[in-house]
Amino acid sequence: MNYIISGGWGYGNWGDEAILYCSIKMIELYKGTGELTILSYNSSNIDRYREKYQCNLSLHRLVKDGMVSYKNMLEWAKGKDVCLSSNEKKYVNMFSENDIFIMCGGGYFNEEWEESFRIRVLEILLAKRKKSKIYIHGQTIGPIGKEKNKKILYYALNMVNKIYVRDKGSYNLMKSIKLHEKTEIIPDVVNCVPDFHSVFHTTEEYVVVMFCSYRYHRSEKYKYRGKTLLWLGQKFKTILGLRKKYNKKIKTVLRSLIEEGQNIKYIVSTEWDYQYACEIAAKLGDNIEIVKSSSVFEYLNLLSGAQIIISTNMHPIVIGHAYNVPVVAISYGFKTDNYMEEIGLSEALFNIDYFDEKKVIECIKNKKFLYGKKVDKNLVYTSVEKMFIKEM
């Protein structure tokens, strides 16, 4: 029995790289002698695993680069007699009967990422035709508002053996399409990272911030209306001045930290927010150090050694909390909302669209109240054990 994992890593998000790291560590605990294949959108982020495991490009990357045909693969997955190219044969032959295919987190089953959504569905269809066991593990699923896409999601996920989601919003979606009986909620996999990577001990005292460029809040009931309407929506938000107001509020929070004499490390958790970090920091003098991590371990070290973390992105919050660092979230999505509520820190949760910067500053100053309660990591380990022990 062999194991194949795919996930949201390889796209320039260090949080998803932490998911990959934790997923591999947990799989190693239970997989026995079976071989592990790692699929990634980017080959360089999995180089460190090559000596031990088989590492291949993901289906998303193969389709994107024209190395395989989406249409051809879809026809084959549906059972039609089509001639596959050598690259297409190589991909489908990774799977075989009784192999375990695990689709790990992030959150790529959502309408806004149209291309990724349809290719992830295709991954399931291909593995199913090869009679592999399929598991969704630690995902956020949604938002999915269109009935057409809900039907596609049901069609694909109904083929899956078990679904483990990381938030109640995803579970509610599974319930709405009548797949809740095969779905369980578990904590985000990166809650287990301290079990594999120790706290970084340093004499330097610093505050970690991670602020993305403005994006409006997505609730679990958010409905994506297509790229054109999304663009118009963003322009509408700009006209209203919400983007400008957001930038002003972020600078106010940062100035408050500077006035207190805090050593600020602006961690770039996602590559696409680097330019925004530079623009914000440039207007505040030399008081902010922008840090681009060179490895997942540097990223984890920076977060685990912080005095407090203030972030719009979810994984700095989850990882910081796992290392017992106080956290404050300025959220743009239901997955972060759900997590902060789960750990009992609703008072440290702010909506990106209309947060009061003065309350954020006040919250930061009361950091002794921002530790929250621990999640039950045993649920994560139990879910992995079930996937492996059950199928052996």
Secondary structure, DSSP 8 states (H G I E B T S, - for coil): --EEEE-S-SSSBHHHHHHHHHHHHHHHHH-TT--EEEEESSSGGGGGGTTTSEEEE-HHHHHHTTSS-HHHHHHHHTT------HHHHHHHTT--TT-EEEEESS--BSTTSHHHHHHHHHHHHHHHHTT-EEEEEEE-B-----HHHHHHHHHHHTT-SEEEESSHHHHHHHHHTT-GGGEEE---GGGGGGGTS-----S---EEEE--S----B-TT-----HHHHHHHHHHHHHHTHHHHHHHHHHHHHHHHHHTT--EEEE--BGGGHHHHHHHHHTTTT-EEEE--SSHHHHHHHHHT-SEEEESSHHHHHHHHHTT--EEEEESBHHHHHHHHHTT-GGGEEETTT--HHHHHHHHHTGGG-------THHHHHHHHHHHHTT-
